[in-house]
Amino acid sequence: MRAWYEKALQLPMDQYGHSFVWRSDDNPEARGITQWSPMEESTDYYAPSEREFMINYRVEHLDDLLASLKAQGISQVGAIEDYDYGRFAWIMDPEGRKLELWEPKDAALL
């Protein structure tokens, strides 16, 4: 799918898909990215969801957010994962869609 989108829509791709770079209105010097990642049809990355896509939300204060979600009865799926570009956690929405929560390490959070 990445090759198709790269050829058809001329979106430069890397191993994750395409990174849309943007700047913050409050601080135009701060850059952020929104990642778009088409997955193979056979992916199990969305598990335990059976949906065909997942939404990734950029968040601040991931630990506090997870505590708030837990207090609302919303369970985390799997463990938090840490990378040089941010921290990730997952939850499920009421329709069974997996949501990815990304606390990026770049300067422009939201």
KAFEN-V161705 format. One record per helix or strand of 3 or more residues. SS is the DSSP state (hx for helix, st for strand). FROM is the first residue (numbers start at 1). TO is the last residue. Records with the same first field share a line. If there is no record, write none. Layout:
SS = FROM-TO + FROM-TO
This chain:
hx = 2-9 + 62-71
st = 17-23 + 31-36 + 55-58 + 81-83 + 86-92 + 98-104
